[in-house]
Amino acid sequence: MPIDPVALVEADAVAAQIREAFADYHARFAAITRRAKGRFETCDWNGARDDAVERIALYDRCVAEASDALDARLGAQAHDRALWSAVHARYAEQIEPLLDRELYKTFFNTLTRRFFKTRGVDAAIEFVALDIEPTDAITHPVARHSYAVSEDRLTETLMRVLDDYPFAVPYAHRTRCAAGIAVRLQDDLHHWGPSPVRAIELLDAVFYRERRAYLIGRVFGERAFSPCVIALVNDGGALRVDAVLTLRADVVQLFSYSRSYFHADLATVGDAVVFLRTLLPGKPIDELYTVLGRAKQGKTERYRTFFRQFAAQAGERLVRADGERGMVMAVFTLPSYALVFKLIRDRFAYPKDIARTEVEAKYALVFHHDRVGRLVDAQPFRFLRFPRARFAPDLLEELLSTCAGSITQDGDDLVLHLCYVERRLRPLNLYLREQPLEAARAAAIDYGQAIKDLALANIFPGDLLLKNFGVSRHGRAVFYDYDELCLVTDCRFRAVPEARNHEDEMESGAWFYAAGNDVFPEQFPRFLGLAPPLLGALLHAHPEIFQVAWWQQVQAALVAGRYTDVAPYPLDRRLP
């Protein structure tokens, strides 16, 4: 039914209200982001962590405020589809000139899904185009500093670079820092020839995360270019350059899906994403939006790219993901696309003693926590719709029998009420069987480093079994099974009591009482399932993770508010 002229005027006003609501969110997002510089300058790391949590929660808070305001304005018309269809059309016209209009569209979609409880997508009142790459139309150059480098003037140029990014604290040795950067660039890029650096280009915005500030850009030679990331640290009131990254593999790790989000004061986001794709051409666009703190836009792009692939591979079925079947989650994947989908089962097999709400809380904890490169970013999606025929028969049977409470059958489709979507990794237990000894040894050692990195960030995986860790394509061990995850500060690390007598020693189970939060590090080697050469390598490289005293020391530091720094790049990238 056509909408009358009066309603069209109202549609225009409602569209403007939604546009202003997103602009308000954007301004509040920027205000929190801008605090990062002051946190870095004053070494206020606790404040920086609080800001990260506040900024993540801001989107849902602003959506709720906008939803309440629209409810109050529209009253009985709040669920009028004809009106919302008109609002959709007017909103599209209003935001068309904006560079970041895709972010505005996602905000609109979030609101309509709240009002109409949409299952799947509704093209009449949502922006759903799967056939576009939203950044392809962006030609606007992101704000940046550019420097031409004259022969033998690289250190001098780099001193200008450091001067162009002023902080309220001085460099301890500015000239030494500039010279250190120059030496690293010349060493890394010597294959370009003598005097390899001809130009440097850095984003105007400084990127902050945890205890570091980053200058991010590119370095150019005569016929090639490379990423250029300069990492700054504040050593108690004196700045220094901690590392220089020119290898794409290192920069990929810096922008990894297992890292927390950057705080970078970007006036517009899409142009920054376009620039970052020149540095990381293989990085999915959804992960770039996400690591810039635009998690909702990241979800939109992840949905768009996955379902484009899903439609293109019409004959390919969804199948169980490789690895041991989980007691808490059912996990499936599309073989041609590196994502997995995780549904919470209706019931958990013994010995799992946890409620569904607790599982959801664990995933929420990870979403808000510092992931230190060791926790995969699991995005919650609600009411995803898949054709029933696209599920492999054994997977379909498993989902309908063990996850029925999370699924609605709607005609020829299945609607998944809540599933977590994350990058697909090779399960560590399978990886160790498949690789030659040297690669397997390296993975086992990095698994130990992952446990230590997580502990220093106040995360105890709970279940250290190899099947709960995956290996990325860059060979890093990443934890992805969160149902038993907890804070290190909530654990009680204990030594195994001595046996009282011979009967205790012969007991097949524990002869002593252990509470639910008791952890016995000495017993870790018994159940890891590592082959002797790999277990030996792990014990040699990381003996402390099997020692009660080390865990108690880490815990005491965390309780006192002292978080140990975990560098997001290899030690050999640090300047001497």
Secondary structure, DSSP 8 states (H G I E B T S, - for coil): ----HHHHHHHHHHHHHHHHHHHHHHHHHHHHHHHHHHHHHHT-HHHHHHHHHHHHHHHHHHHHHHHHHHHHHHGGGGG-HHHHHHHHHHHHHHHTT-TTHHHHHHHHHHHHHHHHT-SS--TTTS----S--TTTT------EEEEE--TT-HHHHHHHHHHTS--SS-BSSHHHHHHHHHHHHHHHTGGG-SS---EEEEESS-EEETTEEEEEEEEE-SS-EEEEEEEEEESSS-EEEEEEE--HHHHHHHT-TTS---EE--S-SHHHHHHHHHH-TTS-HHHHHHHTT-HHHHHHHHHHHHHHHHHHTTT--BEE-SS---SSEEEEEETTEEEEEEEE-SS--TT----HHHHHHHHHHHHHS--TTTB---EEEEEEEEEGGGB-HHHHHHHHHHSGGGEEEETTEEEEEEEEEEE--EEHHHHHHHS-HHHHHHHHHHHHHHHHHHHHTT-B-S---GGGEEE-TTS-EEE---TT-B-GGG-EE------SSHHHHH-SS-SS---TTEE-GGGHHHHS---HHHHHHHHHH-GGGG-HHHHHHHHHHHHTT------SS-GGGB--
